[in-house]
Amino acid sequence: MKVNKNNFHYVAKTFHGLEEVLERELIGLGASNTRILDQAVSFDGDKALMYAANFRCRTALQIQRHITSFSFNSENEFYRILNELRWEQYIKPEQVMCVVASTDDSYQGQNRKIEMATKDAVQERFRSIYGVKPAYSSNNYDLQIIIRIEEDICIVSANSSGDPLNKRGYQVSKTENALNEVLAAGVVILSGWDQKSDFFDPLCGSGTLLIEAAMVANNIPSGTFRQDYGFKHWKDFDQNLLQKVMDDGFNEQTEADIQIIGSDPNEENIALAAENIRNAKLHKDIFLSHTLLEELDPDIDKPGIVMTNLPVAKDPESDEEVKSLYVKIGDHLKKKFDGFHLWILCTDPEALNQINLKSTKKLVLLRDAVEFHLEKFELTEDSVRTDVPKVTDLN
């Protein structure tokens, strides 16, 4: 669905609860006609905007270019319409294609059949024109076609991102509890952090929150270390345009005059975080220490922000150890980090109740089928939880 000669319609996918953040990012890059959807934002723009959205949107998981929408009354009609689309505008016959289908309840269980019908229609078009057809693979493809069927309406898109955009390119080592990079960037932005005060993560794990916070504070494009995007394999790929988009992003980088500090009681986690931070070239911006919670001391004059992702007990054996950690967080942080804002992300709302601090805000974010609870606390000596605040759903 072209808006004019140079513009296209796009859909940027994200996690539930980050839609408004993503919309602000897209508008900041020049997107028009934005509309918030469920776990997505639709918008209009040119090819440069598509490149920029992939390269710079911290809270986007995937940018889809809309190709067409149509109604159909039979399988034959579905096949015919897809066969008539000009797929040769996207890839060459010697390249590789892939199809991903999703449907509503009326087509439940037919995703695989729809994917194969789409594959056959596209390949037959190439065979009829060139005598050869693109190979098909679920991995290492040049064009991923996305089919969404709602009742008898088919929405056809192309995945311009390739691999999900949370794969930034800096993460070389992860802990079991590691955060998705898009989610980490999202909670940093949602916190309202002014990027002028110091940032602490007392349970930093493999360092994802620290790295995303440093990239936000220094306005480093989220795709700085990423090598590939789906659109780079398309026939209309413009290397000079992408370079200009990247240069524009790099030219807007800043140097934040703050401390970003991470610690973890687990020495192995600190080693993993250090490796990731070096890979992101942020080793001069982020300071790490192998420190127990009860030994932490910010040692600064101006209060800042404390943010962390709480580990959750995996089995009864580790349950008591994790519960003890929750108590330490509440008891220690309010003494040593007086005046700081504390943001805690956790998949277990009951765990947050055990921290025994008075909260001032609570948000619910959804990553796949897992709910993440993000709660804010004002750290003071007399901060004690007296009730559980009402959940605020961002959508």
N, C-alpha and C positions, 0 to 999 in steps of 0.2 A: 504494500500500500504506500506508494510514493506521495509525499506531500507536495513537492514541486520537483523541478528538474534535478536539484542537487540534494534534496532531503529525503530521508527514509524514516520509517517508524521503527522504534526499538522497544525492547522490554529488558530491563535490568533486574536480575533475580537477586534476592537477599534472604536473610533470616527474618522470621516473624519478629516484629518489635524494632527492626532497624529501617523500616520503610521510609519514615520521615527523615532520618539522617541521610539516607541514600538520595532522596529527592533533593535535599539541600545541596548535596555534592554535585548532582547533575545540573541543577540550575546554575550553580557557581561556574560550571564549565561551559554554559551557554545553551543548555537544553531548553526546548520550548514544548508547550502543551503537555507538561508532566501530569501524570495521574497516578495516585497511590492505589495499588492492587494488593491482593493477599500475597505477601512475601515477594513483592516485586513492585517496580515503578515503570510505567510506560512513558515514552518521551519521543520527541521528534528532533532530528538533527542531521547534519551531513556526515560524510565519511570521516572527516577530521575529528568530529565529536565522538564517533564510535571508537576511534583510536584512543582519544583522550579518556573516555570513560573506562576503557580497559586498562589503560596505563596509570590512571590517577584516582579512580574511585576506590576508597578504602573499604567500603561496606558492600560492594557488588561482588556477587559470586559468579555471575555470568552475564554477558551482554548478548542478547539475541536480536538479529536483524529480521524484521518481519518481511516475508516474501509475498504471501497472499492468504486470503481467507475465502472459503467457498462452501456452499451447501451441496449435498449430494443425496441421491435416493437409492443408490445401489453400489455394490462393489465394483461393477464395471465402470460406472460413472466416476467413482473415486479414482480408479486406476487411470482412466482416460485423461482426467483433468491434470493429475500429477505428471503424466507422460507428456503433456503439451507444454508444461512450464519450461522455460529456457535455462535449464541447469548448466548448459555449456558456458553461461556467463560467469559461473562460479569456479569451476575446475575443468581441467583437461581430461580427456578419456584415459590417460595413463596414470591418473592420480587415484586416490583411495577415498571412498565415501563410507558413511555410517548413518544409521537412522535410529532415533529414540522416539518412541510413541508413548503418550499418556492419554487416558480417556476418562470419561465420567462413568457413572454406574451403568448407563445403558449399553456400554461396550465392555463391561467388566470381563477381564480375562482374555481380551482379544489384542492386547498390545503387541505381542509377538507376530500375530497374523498381519496386523496393520504395518508393522515395520517391514516385513518381507514383501508385502504388496507394494509399498513405497519403493523399496530397493529395486524390485523388478521393473516398476514403471520408469524409474530414472535410468537404470542400466539399459533398458530397451531403447530409450530415446537416444542414448549415446551410440548404441550398436547400429541403429538405423541411420544415423548421421555419419559416423566415423568408421563403422565396421568393427569397432572394439568398444569395450565398456569399462568403466572404472571398477577396480577391485573393491571388495567390501570387507571391512574389519571394524570390530568394536574398539580397537586400539590403534594408535598411530594413523589416524585418518586425516585427510586434508579438508574434508567438508562433513560436518555433522548436521544432518537435517533433523529438525525437531517437529514432530507432528502432535498436535493437541486436538482431540475430538470432543466436542461438547454437544450432546444430542446429535444433530446431523450437520453441524458446522465444523469444518476442518480448518485449523489455523496452522499455517506452514511458516517455519522460521529457520534461520541458519545460526548456528552457534559461532559467534565471532571470537569467542575467548579461547576455545579449545579446552584445555584443562581448567578446572575451577580456579577463579582468581585468588582464592586464599593461598594457592601455591605460589608464594611470592618469589621464591628462588633463593632466600637466605637460610631457610630452615634445613639444617643438615642432620640434626639430632633432636629427638623428641622423648619426653617422658611419657609414661602411660596416661597421665592426667593432662597432657598438653592441650592448650586451647586452639581452636580454629582461629587462624589469623584474622579473618573478617570479623568474627565475634569479638576478638580482643580489641581490634581497632574501634569497633562499634561501641563497646562499653567505655573505652577511654573518651570517645566523643560525647556519649550520652551523659557522662559524669559532669560535663560542663567545666572541666579542668581549664584554668586560664592559661596554662602553658608558661606561666611566669613564676609559679611556685614549684618547689621540689616534689618529685614523684618517687614513692617508695613501694616496693613489692616485697613483703617479708617472707613469702613462700613462692619464690619466683619460678621454681621448676626449671624448664628448659628456656625460660626467658622471653616467651612470646609477648606478654604484656609490656615488658620493659622495651622491647624492640619497637613494637607498634607505637608506644607512647613517645619514644624518641623520634620516630618518623613523623608523627603528628606534630610534635613540638618544633621540629626543624623543617617542616613542610617538605619532607622527602617523598617523592612520588611512590605510591605503593608498588608499582611495577619496576622499580629501579633495577632490581636484580633478576628479573624474569627475562628469559631468552626467547620465548615463543608464545604466539597467539594464533588462534584459528584463522583470523583474517590474513595472516602472512602467507597462507597457502592458497588464497583465492586469486583468480586471474586478474582482478582489478586492484591488487595490492600495490600501494604507492609508497616505496621506501623513503623517498624524499619528504613526503607528507608526514609519515610516521616520525622521521628524524626531527622535523620542525615541531611536532607535538611534544616529543620527548625533550627537546631543547627548551621549549616554553616551560615545561614542568621543572626542569633542572634550574632554570633561571629564577624561579620563584622560591628556591630553597633559602632557608634562613639559618642562623646559628643561635639557638636558645641558650641564654645565660642562666642555666639552672642545673641542679643535680638530679640525675635519675639513678636510683640506687636499688639494687636487688640483693636479697640474701635468702638463704635456705639452710635449714639444719642438716640437709643431706649433701654430703660432699660431692657425690656423683652428679646430682642435679646441677650444682654450681659448675662442674666441668662441662656439662652439656650446654648450659646457658652461655658459658664463655666461648665455646666453639661457634654457636649460632651468632653471637654478638660480633665476633671477629669476622664471620662470613658476611655480616651485614655492614661491615666497616663502621661499627658504632662503638668500638672498644675505647675510644677517647671520650665518648658521651655517656656511657653507662658504667657504673661502678658496682662490683660484685663482692660479696663477702660470705664466707661459710660461717654463719652465726645462728645461734639458737634464739628463739623468740624472746626468752627472758633476758637475753644479753643485748638486745637491740637498743640503740640510743641514737636518735636522729642528729643530736649535737648541732642544731642550727637555730637561728634566732626567729625566723619567720615560718609559721605553720604552712604545711603543704597538703598533699593528698597521699593517702595510703590506699592501694588497690591490690587485691589478690584474688586468685581462684582457689577456693577451698577444696582440698582433697576429700573424697568420700570413701568410707570404709567399703572394702570389697568383700570381706568375709568377717565372721564373728571374732576371729583371732585378732584382726586389726581394729575392731570396733572401738575398744577401750582406748587404744592409742590415739585414734582420731578424735574421739570425744575429749580426751585430755588436751589435745591441740586446740580445740574450739574454746575451751575454758581459758587457756593461756592467751589466746588472741584477745578475748574481751578484757581479762584482768590486766594484762601487761600493756597493751596498746594505749588504753585510756590513761595510764600513768605516765608513760614515756612520750606519747605523741599528743599531749594536751593541745587542743585547738585545731588539730588536723581534721580533715574530712576523710572518713573511711568508707570505701566501697568494696563490698564482698560479693563475688559471683560464686554460685553454688547450685548443683543440681538437686540438692536435698534441703527443702525448706525447713525441715525439723532441725537440721544442723544449725541453721541460722538462729533458731530459738534458743539454742544452748549457749550462744555467745554471750547472752545476758547484757546486751547493750541496747540503749534506746535508739530505735531507728526513726528516720525522718522521711524516708522514701523507699518505695519498693516497686520494681518493674519485673515483668516476666518476658523472657525472650525464648524463642523456640529455635533449636538447632536440630534439623531433621525431626525425629520424634521425641527428642529429649528437651524437657523444660529447664531453662536456666533462670534462676532467681537472682536478681541484682538488687542489693539493698544498701542504702546509705545510712551512715551513722555519724553523729557529731561526737568526736572524742573529747570528753571532759572527765574529770575525776568522779563526778556524781552521775555519769551517764549509765543508767541501769534500765533494762527493758521492763516496762510495766504492762504492756499489751502488745499484740501483734498488729501492725498497721494493715489497713485494707490494701489488697493488691491493686495496682494500677496497670491495666493492660494497655500497651502503647497503641494497639491497632483499633 
